[in-house]
Amino acid sequence: MSARTSRPHEIVERALELSRADGCVVIADEESTANLRWAGNALTTNGVTRGRTLTVVATVDGREGTASGVVSRSAVTADELEPLVRAAEAAARGAGPAEDAQPLVTDVPASPDFTDAPAETSSAVFADFAPALGEAFARARAGGRELYGFANHELTSTYVGTSTGLRLRHDQPNGTLELNAKSPDRSRSAWAGRATRDFKDVDPAALDAELAVRLGWAERRVELPAGRYETLLPPTAVADLLIYQFWSASGRDAAEGRTVFSKPGGGTRLGERLGELPLTLRSDPHEPGLECAPFVVAHSSGGDQSVFDNGLPVTATDWVRAGELHRLTTTRHSAGLTGLPVAPAVGNLVLDGGDPHRSLEDMIAGTSRGLLLTCLWYIREVDPATLLLTGLTRDGVYLVEDGEVVGEVNNFRFNESPVSLLGRATEAGRTEKTLPREWGDWFTRAAMPALRVPDFNMSSVSQGV
């Protein structure tokens, strides 16, 4: 047996057979990627990779409780499999009782394709996209602009087996396209990005046309001071802010008084209205076009994630329902500590409840004077008690006057809380799939509307492009 000659489900079964622990979870992740990169209207590199990572979770019962040990390694050979299992067992025996210990999950129906070969991507995923990209290069060259960027497609088949009988499998495609257009002197830059499952729904020509318009807007430059401005946040910027809010929505942390979702005097803010707009922030593993694993896959414990929950079914969850805080993320352990419902994190995020007929262009047309952002960058947390974030605008901030974009303004550093923004937003457009710019390496399955915020805090001027 080698990492490439044995099928993942066989490795999972063999690792479980080798286990001498009281409980065992084995996760095999079979990964393949294909990518294209380009600069100055010319393709520069392309490549395909393959890999496999094996994670073994051993649990050992003792008089003081159950301990867990986790070891992950890549390219595990036949000779290395048993040492890997023993290493996980040794880690468990050397650890104290695990705070998040729970009985391993049982009674989840097996995936019918558990014994099938893993799915794989290849350069064929770009069969239609690559020629269209070449045509976009030609149009950009003729229009006096240069295109830079990359396209990446990943396909991960995850196999989960446990000593309690679970045999689960999920195939996760994940594609991203990022495209920058620059003027020949590099003084003007515009960005667009898309998330996709298969590159059949992305159009390089349409993206190039969008960027050409933005470069045209930037031909006029207007300098503005820091301050609070009516601001239109496009879906990508909304996604970056609300993904961070989602990551910060730990039920346990809120119950212990450490987050923006903590209630003064004790408890959580569940049931509290966060804003007047009837917006719903939700996740659903079966959301069309944003499908993700319908069960927990936890390679480690920490925050609101527990290796003991591996295989636990994940269901559609409303985190904010019609403007009201409805759920916070929990494991089985943290739910028991706090009295909150069990609500594992889900691998996608959707904000809806805005006007489904209102596009970003319509919102621009309805703006007397304000700013239009392209995207946000370098987002960092300032204050967990309010979820105050800071970051930078990037690749185009535009001035809107009397319903039209009249020029590009300087970039800014912002200081804002996504929770506060939801409360202050006065308009939301239609929800559409989007690629978060800042978090695109970790979280790509998002659908958001554009938001109008009457007083977005541009705290200082930034010299970035």
ZICOR-V444418 format. One record per residue. N is the residue number from 1. RES is the residue in one small letter. PHI is phi in radians with two decimals (999 if undefined). NEAR is the number of other C-alpha atoms within 8 Angstrom. D_CENTER is the distance of its C-alpha to the mean C-alpha in Angstrom with 1 decimal. Layout:
N;RES;PHI;NEAR;D_CENTER + N;RES;PHI;NEAR;D_CENTER
This chain:
1;m;999;6;34.8 + 2;s;-2.31;9;32.4 + 3;a;-1.09;10;28.7 + 4;r;-1.87;5;29.2 + 5;t;-1.63;6;32.2 + 6;s;-1.74;9;31.3 + 7;r;-1.29;9;28.8 + 8;p;-0.98;12;25.8 + 9;h;-1.14;11;27.3 + 10;e;-1.21;9;30.6 + 11;i;-1.16;10;29.1 + 12;v;-1.05;14;27.5 + 13;e;-1.09;9;30.9 + 14;r;-1.16;8;32.8 + 15;a;-1.11;12;30.8 + 16;l;-1.13;13;31.4 + 17;e;-1.11;6;35.1 + 18;l;-1.31;8;35.3 + 19;s;-1.15;10;34.0 + 20;r;-2.01;5;36.6 + 21;a;-1.38;9;34.4 + 22;d;-1.23;8;34.6 + 23;g;-2.58;11;31.1 + 24;c;-2.62;13;28.7 + 25;v;-2.19;13;25.2 + 26;v;-2.18;15;24.4 + 27;i;-2.12;13;21.1 + 28;a;-1.96;15;21.4 + 29;d;-1.93;12;18.4 + 30;e;-1.72;13;19.9 + 31;e;-2.07;12;17.8 + 32;s;-2.45;14;18.9 + 33;t;-2.38;13;17.7 + 34;a;-2.39;15;19.5 + 35;n;-2.58;12;19.2 + 36;l;-2.29;12;21.3 + 37;r;-2.33;12;21.8 + 38;w;-2.55;13;24.2 + 39;a;-2.70;11;26.1 + 40;g;0.97;7;29.0 + 41;n;1.15;12;28.9 + 42;a;-2.58;8;29.3 + 43;l;-1.16;8;27.3 + 44;t;-1.91;8;27.3 + 45;t;-2.52;7;25.7 + 46;n;-2.66;8;24.3 + 47;g;-2.96;8;23.7 + 48;v;-2.35;10;22.8 + 49;t;-2.26;7;22.0 + 50;r;-2.36;8;22.2 + 51;g;-2.86;9;21.6 + 52;r;-2.47;11;21.8 + 53;t;-2.15;12;20.8 + 54;l;-2.03;13;22.8 + 55;t;-2.07;12;22.1 + 56;v;-2.05;14;25.0 + 57;v;-1.96;14;25.1 + 58;a;-1.87;17;28.7 + 59;t;-2.11;14;30.0 + 60;v;-2.24;13;33.5 + 61;d;-1.47;8;35.5 + 62;g;-2.45;8;37.9 + 63;r;-1.09;4;40.2 + 64;e;-1.64;5;37.8 + 65;g;2.48;9;34.7 + 66;t;-1.77;11;32.2 + 67;a;-1.81;15;30.7 + 68;s;-2.27;15;27.8 + 69;g;-2.32;14;27.3 + 70;v;-2.22;13;24.3 + 71;v;-2.35;10;24.8 + 72;s;-2.14;9;22.5 + 73;r;-2.55;9;24.0 + 74;s;-1.83;8;23.6 + 75;a;0.89;10;26.4 + 76;v;-1.32;11;28.4 + 77;t;-1.61;9;31.9 + 78;a;-1.02;9;34.5 + 79;d;-1.24;6;36.2 + 80;e;-1.66;8;33.1 + 81;l;-1.18;10;31.8 + 82;e;-1.11;10;34.4 + 83;p;-1.02;8;34.0 + 84;l;-1.14;12;30.3 + 85;v;-1.11;13;31.1 + 86;r;-1.14;9;33.8 + 87;a;-1.13;9;31.6 + 88;a;-1.15;14;29.2 + 89;e;-1.15;15;32.3 + 90;a;-1.13;9;33.8 + 91;a;-1.10;11;30.7 + 92;a;-1.18;15;31.0 + 93;r;-1.19;11;34.7 + 94;g;-1.54;6;34.3 + 95;a;-1.73;10;31.9 + 96;g;-1.37;7;32.8 + 97;p;-0.97;11;31.9 + 98;a;-1.34;10;28.2 + 99;e;-1.07;4;27.5 + 100;d;-1.61;9;24.9 + 101;a;-1.02;12;27.4 + 102;q;-2.55;8;27.5 + 103;p;-1.02;5;29.2 + 104;l;-1.05;10;27.1 + 105;v;-1.14;12;25.8 + 106;t;-2.29;7;28.5 + 107;d;1.03;6;29.4 + 108;v;-1.87;9;26.3 + 109;p;-0.98;6;27.5 + 110;a;-1.18;8;27.1 + 111;s;-1.22;8;24.9 + 112;p;-1.12;5;27.6 + 113;d;-1.79;6;26.2 + 114;f;-1.02;11;25.9 + 115;t;-1.61;7;28.7 + 116;d;-1.33;6;27.6 + 117;a;-1.12;6;26.8 + 118;p;-1.15;9;23.1 + 119;a;-1.32;8;21.6 + 120;e;-2.42;8;21.4 + 121;t;-1.65;12;20.4 + 122;s;-2.81;9;22.9 + 123;s;-1.10;10;23.9 + 124;a;-1.11;6;25.1 + 125;v;-1.11;12;21.7 + 126;f;-1.72;8;22.7 + 127;a;-1.00;8;26.2 + 128;d;-1.60;8;26.0 + 129;f;-1.19;13;23.4 + 130;a;-1.07;8;25.4 + 131;p;-1.08;8;28.7 + 132;a;-1.13;11;27.1 + 133;l;-1.13;10;25.5 + 134;g;-1.04;9;29.1 + 135;e;-1.16;9;30.5 + 136;a;-1.13;11;28.0 + 137;f;-1.01;12;29.3 + 138;a;-1.11;9;32.8 + 139;r;-1.17;8;32.2 + 140;a;-1.11;13;30.5 + 141;r;-1.06;10;33.4 + 142;a;-1.17;7;35.9 + 143;g;-1.58;6;34.2 + 144;g;1.31;8;34.3 + 145;r;-2.36;12;30.7 + 146;e;-2.04;14;28.7 + 147;l;-1.87;14;25.4 + 148;y;-2.28;13;23.0 + 149;g;2.73;11;19.7 + 150;f;-2.72;11;18.1 + 151;a;-2.21;11;16.8 + 152;n;-2.35;11;15.1 + 153;h;-2.23;15;14.9 + 154;e;-2.12;13;14.1 + 155;l;-2.40;14;15.5 + 156;t;-2.06;13;15.4 + 157;s;-1.75;13;18.0 + 158;t;-1.90;11;17.8 + 159;y;-1.99;16;21.1 + 160;v;-2.12;16;21.7 + 161;g;-2.22;14;25.4 + 162;t;-2.34;13;27.1 + 163;s;-1.23;9;30.7 + 164;t;-1.61;8;30.6 + 165;g;1.79;8;30.4 + 166;l;-1.23;15;26.7 + 167;r;-2.43;12;26.0 + 168;l;-2.14;11;22.5 + 169;r;-2.60;11;20.6 + 170;h;-2.48;8;17.4 + 171;d;-1.81;11;16.7 + 172;q;-2.07;10;13.2 + 173;p;-1.43;10;13.3 + 174;n;-2.70;12;10.6 + 175;g;-2.17;13;12.0 + 176;t;-2.35;14;11.5 + 177;l;-2.25;12;14.5 + 178;e;-2.18;11;15.2 + 179;l;-2.31;12;18.8 + 180;n;-1.95;12;20.9 + 181;a;-1.98;15;24.4 + 182;k;-2.28;15;27.0 + 183;s;-1.26;12;30.6 + 184;p;-0.98;8;33.0 + 185;d;-1.55;6;33.8 + 186;r;1.14;7;30.1 + 187;s;-1.42;8;30.8 + 188;r;-2.19;11;28.4 + 189;s;-2.52;13;24.8 + 190;a;-2.42;13;22.3 + 191;w;-2.27;12;18.8 + 192;a;-2.51;9;17.0 + 193;g;-2.45;11;13.8 + 194;r;-2.45;10;12.8 + 195;a;-1.82;13;10.4 + 196;t;-2.66;12;12.8 + 197;r;-1.59;9;13.8 + 198;d;-2.59;10;17.2 + 199;f;1.15;10;18.1 + 200;k;-1.57;7;20.6 + 201;d;-2.02;6;19.2 + 202;v;-2.07;8;18.9 + 203;d;-2.15;8;22.1 + 204;p;-1.02;10;22.7 + 205;a;-1.13;10;25.9 + 206;a;-1.16;7;24.3 + 207;l;-1.16;10;21.7 + 208;d;-1.08;11;24.7 + 209;a;-1.11;8;26.7 + 210;e;-1.08;8;24.2 + 211;l;-1.23;13;24.1 + 212;a;-1.08;10;27.9 + 213;v;-1.09;8;28.2 + 214;r;-1.18;10;26.1 + 215;l;-1.12;14;28.2 + 216;g;-1.12;7;31.2 + 217;w;-1.03;12;30.2 + 218;a;-1.36;12;30.0 + 219;e;-1.15;9;33.6 + 220;r;-1.82;8;34.7 + 221;r;-1.97;9;33.5 + 222;v;-2.21;9;33.8 + 223;e;-1.61;6;33.6 + 224;l;-2.17;6;32.4 + 225;p;-1.41;6;32.6 + 226;a;-1.12;9;30.0 + 227;g;2.78;8;30.0 + 228;r;-1.73;9;28.4 + 229;y;-2.25;11;27.9 + 230;e;-1.08;12;27.1 + 231;t;-2.38;13;23.7 + 232;l;-1.71;14;21.8 + 233;l;-1.69;15;18.0 + 234;p;-1.23;14;16.6 + 235;p;-0.94;14;13.5 + 236;t;-1.10;14;11.3 + 237;a;-1.22;14;12.7 + 238;v;-1.07;13;12.4 + 239;a;-1.08;14;8.6 + 240;d;-1.05;13;8.4 + 241;l;-1.25;9;11.1 + 242;l;-1.37;9;10.1 + 243;i;-1.11;10;6.7 + 244;y;-1.14;8;9.2 + 245;q;-1.09;11;11.6 + 246;f;-1.06;7;9.9 + 247;w;-1.12;7;9.6 + 248;s;-1.70;7;13.2 + 249;a;-1.66;11;14.5 + 250;s;-1.23;12;16.4 + 251;g;-1.10;15;19.5 + 252;r;-1.16;12;21.6 + 253;d;-1.07;11;21.0 + 254;a;-1.15;16;21.8 + 255;a;-1.14;13;24.9 + 256;e;-1.58;9;26.0 + 257;g;1.43;12;26.0 + 258;r;-1.88;10;23.4 + 259;t;-2.36;12;20.8 + 260;v;-1.11;9;20.8 + 261;f;-1.65;9;20.9 + 262;s;-1.43;15;24.1 + 263;k;-1.58;11;27.3 + 264;p;-0.96;6;30.2 + 265;g;1.60;4;32.8 + 266;g;2.17;9;30.6 + 267;g;1.53;11;28.1 + 268;t;-2.05;11;25.0 + 269;r;-1.59;9;24.5 + 270;l;-0.94;10;23.7 + 271;g;1.61;7;25.7 + 272;e;-1.46;7;25.8 + 273;r;-1.39;8;25.3 + 274;l;-1.68;11;22.7 + 275;g;-2.87;11;23.7 + 276;e;-1.39;8;26.3 + 277;l;-1.17;13;24.1 + 278;p;-1.40;10;23.5 + 279;l;-1.53;12;19.7 + 280;t;-2.10;14;17.7 + 281;l;-1.81;12;14.2 + 282;r;-2.52;13;13.4 + 283;s;-2.38;14;11.7 + 284;d;-2.69;12;13.6 + 285;p;-1.06;15;13.3 + 286;h;-1.88;9;15.8 + 287;e;-1.04;8;14.5 + 288;p;-0.98;5;16.1 + 289;g;1.45;5;14.1 + 290;l;-2.20;10;10.8 + 291;e;-1.00;10;12.5 + 292;c;-2.53;10;11.1 + 293;a;-1.02;13;13.3 + 294;p;-1.53;9;15.9 + 295;f;-2.58;9;16.8 + 296;v;-1.22;12;15.7 + 297;v;-2.16;10;15.2 + 298;a;-2.14;10;15.8 + 299;h;-1.46;8;17.0 + 300;s;-2.77;8;18.1 + 301;s;-1.81;10;19.0 + 302;g;2.75;6;17.9 + 303;g;1.06;5;16.7 + 304;d;-1.79;14;16.1 + 305;q;-2.49;13;15.9 + 306;s;-2.44;12;19.1 + 307;v;-1.14;11;20.4 + 308;f;-1.24;10;23.1 + 309;d;-1.58;15;20.7 + 310;n;-0.94;14;19.9 + 311;g;1.60;12;20.5 + 312;l;-1.10;9;20.4 + 313;p;-1.06;8;19.7 + 314;v;-1.94;13;16.6 + 315;t;-2.18;7;17.6 + 316;a;-1.04;9;16.7 + 317;t;-2.42;9;16.3 + 318;d;-1.63;11;16.9 + 319;w;-1.45;12;15.7 + 320;v;-2.17;13;17.7 + 321;r;-2.05;13;20.4 + 322;a;0.88;9;22.5 + 323;g;1.56;13;22.0 + 324;e;-1.95;12;22.7 + 325;l;-1.12;13;20.6 + 326;h;-2.01;10;20.7 + 327;r;-2.52;11;18.7 + 328;l;-2.16;10;17.3 + 329;t;-1.27;12;15.5 + 330;t;-2.53;18;18.2 + 331;t;-1.65;13;19.4 + 332;r;-1.08;9;22.9 + 333;h;-1.17;10;24.4 + 334;s;-1.21;13;22.9 + 335;a;-1.12;15;23.7 + 336;g;-1.15;8;27.2 + 337;l;-1.18;7;27.5 + 338;t;-1.73;9;26.5 + 339;g;1.39;6;27.8 + 340;l;-1.48;9;24.4 + 341;p;-1.12;7;23.3 + 342;v;-1.20;9;21.3 + 343;a;-2.57;12;17.7 + 344;p;-1.12;11;15.2 + 345;a;-1.11;9;11.5 + 346;v;-2.08;11;10.0 + 347;g;-1.51;10;7.1 + 348;n;-2.59;14;6.7 + 349;l;-2.64;13;7.9 + 350;v;-2.30;11;11.0 + 351;l;-2.01;12;13.6 + 352;d;-2.40;11;17.0 + 353;g;1.99;11;20.6 + 354;g;-1.44;13;21.4 + 355;d;-1.38;8;24.1 + 356;p;-1.19;9;23.2 + 357;h;-1.77;6;25.9 + 358;r;-1.85;9;25.0 + 359;s;-1.55;10;23.2 + 360;l;-1.08;9;22.3 + 361;e;-1.09;6;25.6 + 362;d;-1.13;8;27.4 + 363;m;-1.19;12;26.0 + 364;i;-1.06;13;27.2 + 365;a;-1.08;9;30.5 + 366;g;-1.67;8;30.8 + 367;t;-1.84;12;30.3 + 368;s;-1.29;8;33.6 + 369;r;-2.73;10;32.2 + 370;g;-3.08;12;28.7 + 371;l;-1.95;12;25.9 + 372;l;-2.01;13;23.3 + 373;l;-1.57;13;20.2 + 374;t;-1.69;15;18.3 + 375;c;-2.82;13;15.3 + 376;l;-2.01;13;14.6 + 377;w;-2.65;10;14.6 + 378;y;0.95;8;15.3 + 379;i;-1.41;10;14.0 + 380;r;-2.40;7;15.7 + 381;e;-1.44;9;17.0 + 382;v;-1.82;8;20.7 + 383;d;-2.52;8;21.7 + 384;p;-1.15;10;19.9 + 385;a;-1.15;8;22.8 + 386;t;-2.05;9;21.8 + 387;l;0.96;14;18.1 + 388;l;-1.26;13;19.6 + 389;l;-2.03;14;17.3 + 390;t;-2.21;13;18.7 + 391;g;3.14;12;17.6 + 392;l;-2.18;13;19.0 + 393;t;-1.43;15;19.3 + 394;r;-2.72;12;19.4 + 395;d;0.99;10;20.9 + 396;g;2.07;17;22.9 + 397;v;-2.07;14;23.8 + 398;y;-2.10;14;26.5 + 399;l;-1.61;14;29.3 + 400;v;-1.91;16;30.0 + 401;e;-2.37;11;33.6 + 402;d;0.91;9;35.3 + 403;g;1.41;11;32.5 + 404;e;-2.33;9;32.2 + 405;v;-1.36;10;30.3 + 406;v;-1.97;10;33.2 + 407;g;2.87;13;31.7 + 408;e;-1.73;14;29.1 + 409;v;-1.96;12;29.1 + 410;n;-1.14;12;28.2 + 411;n;-1.37;14;24.8 + 412;f;-2.34;13;24.2 + 413;r;-1.61;13;22.7 + 414;f;-2.00;14;21.4 + 415;n;-2.35;11;21.5 + 416;e;-2.65;11;19.9 + 417;s;-1.88;10;18.4 + 418;p;-1.08;12;15.8 + 419;v;-1.15;10;18.0 + 420;s;-1.14;9;21.0 + 421;l;-1.08;10;19.7 + 422;l;-1.06;10;19.2 + 423;g;-1.30;10;22.7 + 424;r;-1.74;10;24.1 + 425;a;-1.04;13;22.6 + 426;t;-1.88;9;25.5 + 427;e;-2.74;9;24.1 + 428;a;-2.30;12;21.0 + 429;g;-1.58;15;21.1 + 430;r;-1.40;14;20.0 + 431;t;-1.43;13;16.5 + 432;e;-2.53;8;15.1 + 433;k;-1.05;9;12.1 + 434;t;-2.59;15;10.5 + 435;l;-1.89;14;8.6 + 436;p;-1.11;13;7.3 + 437;r;-1.30;12;10.0 + 438;e;-1.30;10;9.5 + 439;w;-1.80;9;5.9 + 440;g;-1.11;10;6.2 + 441;d;-1.37;6;7.5 + 442;w;-2.15;5;4.9 + 443;f;-2.58;11;1.4 + 444;t;-2.08;14;4.2 + 445;r;-1.59;12;5.8 + 446;a;-2.45;14;7.0 + 447;a;-2.41;13;10.7 + 448;m;-2.46;16;12.5 + 449;p;-1.66;15;16.1 + 450;a;-1.28;15;17.7 + 451;l;-2.13;14;19.2 + 452;r;-1.82;13;22.6 + 453;v;-2.06;14;23.2 + 454;p;-1.27;10;26.9 + 455;d;-2.59;8;26.8 + 456;f;-1.13;11;23.7 + 457;n;-1.56;10;24.7 + 458;m;-1.53;13;25.0 + 459;s;-1.34;11;26.5 + 460;s;-2.77;10;27.8 + 461;v;-1.42;11;28.3 + 462;s;-2.00;9;26.3 + 463;q;-1.61;7;27.9 + 464;g;-1.18;5;24.9 + 465;v;-1.44;9;24.8
